[in-house]
Amino acid sequence: MPLVKAVAARTDRVRLLYLYPSELTDTLIDTICDTGVPYFDLSLQHVAPTHLRRMKRWGDGARFLSRIEAIREREPDAAFRSNFIVGYPGETEDDHDQLLAFVEAAQLDWCGFFSYSEEEGTHAATLVNDIDPELVRDRLAELREMQDSITQDRRDQLIGREVEVLVDEPGIGRSHREAPEIDGVITLPEHLKEGTFARVRVIGALGPDLDAEEVG
């Protein structure tokens, strides 16, 4: 935390990525919110408890949801991202259903879903019960369809709101909700100067991206 605070004291925007849920303490949550960039990129990977133990990982969906809800209570404008592995050896239909239920309940702003790929020398490579590739594709499609709808809804909710953006390049900016290269962007008036902050009003949403006009 001291490092985050020290960096935040010297720059206008600090964004932490790939946070382990087991290390997401109240102090760290407060520190992230105090930076002015309440963006939580949580490394969850899955939510079914038995399956997470196969993956040698901590936690379960109920704990993750409880933490997310607590953060939203602390900071209603918090944005969330996570990534999930689909088709890890031994993943059952019930495991998949638990992940679907979590995605629907959590309403995260951004989610990535990736098919499991075996890597030599890893714990996973020693496991049996590989998942049929066609079933993995079906599960991925189901999850992505659900999350696309959630992301669109989350973006639609921003229409009419004023947000502060960092102008990354002419006509393109990001608020605290959009991490570079992995999330959507905000289309801006071309005259806004690159590298500056601007106050804009969201006037439209298309998929992950927003359109905005300058305020004032």
Summary of the structure (lengths in Angstrom):
residues: 216
radius of gyration: 18.8
end to end distance: 36.9
largest distance: 61.2
contacts: 635
relative contact order: 0.12
helix: 37%
strand: 24%
